[in-house]
Amino acid sequence: MNGNALYEITAGYAARRIKAEREANKRARDAGLIAPAYAEALLLERDALLRYGKAVLETPEKADELKAALEKERAALVASREAALKAAGIDPASLLPAYECEHCRDTGYCGDPIKRPCGCMAQRLMEAALVGTHLDERVSFEKFDLSLFSDDPMNGRAESQRAYMEKTRRAGERYCERFPGNPRPNILLYGMPGVGKSFLLGCIVRRLIERGHNAIMITAYALQDIVLRERIQNQNTLALAPYINVDLLAIDDLGGEPRINNVSSESFFSLINERTRSNKATLVATNIASSELQDRYGERITSRLLDKSTTSIFWLRGRDLRQG
């Protein structure tokens, strides 16, 4: 999720809170016209608060005594207000702000003294993060349909594509359960097109976002395009920052981007290297075999992608689902 999305969410909370409080103030003014005694009690209560503040500043040593007197006076005024509303047939609760979330009162945060995101804020953040990844709603472990994969033994193996994908799905779910404590934080999925690599990446990203982690899924093509545009604008030092710092980065279709000298290899090495040094989780899906990876990206990147001490490697085989 980018900064613009967070700003829009925060601004939305402020707008809803202001709207609810303005409407409540209008209802209170209308009630004052119907029940003048209610409006008078409100004015007297405000005067009492102002007098209390002034008195405390002038005689701070009497703060406790003044506070007790204020509380007694306010209690009488509250009783007077409620009696006036009751006589006019107005429910006092109807004059309170109608917040969308009563837990946080449309601030997005709960708790005292330590403020934490309210459940409604967490939900909005998750939805914004999922929108940012452009994940189809059908991409999830819950909708991982094993029946799409053949149950016949794969060529040269006793195991079927369906059985292998079931094991791979379980591995992905275990990875999410343990995140961020996986002993090997990285995953490399490689194999021919149409065997479920992108879908599996998306399932992992969605599950982690739903659990409150920061995750980004992006194609290698789009990532390279970002680097190119930032270089044109002479801001290349900032281009990869969000992708370096995110908890989990999933790069789909590595090798699908056009080969551009001194861009593809340099940008991806910088990205992978910084994330490896920071022990950040990086997931990669590619149609390219390990030998081709080295030819295209060089020894430095390939060694990091294929490092079994930090990376779990899955070779997805079988029938291309896109061909039916």
Secondary structure, DSSP 8 states (H G I E B T S, - for coil): --HHHHHHHHHHHHHHHHHHHHHHHHHHHHHHHH-HHHHHHHHHHHHHHHHHHHHHHH-GGGHHHHHHHHHHHHHHHHHHHHHHHHHTT--GGGGS---S-TTTTTSSEE-SSS-EE-HHHHHHHHHHHHHHHT--TT-SGGG--GGGS--SB-TT-SSBHHHHHHHHHHHHHHHHHHTT--SS-EEEEEESTTSSHHHHHHHHHHHHHHTT--EEEEEHHHHHHHHHHHHHTT-HHHHTHHHHHSSEEEEEEET-S---TTTHHHHHHHHHHHHHHTT-EEEEEESS-HHHHHHHHHHHHHHHHT-TTTEEEEEE-S--GGG-
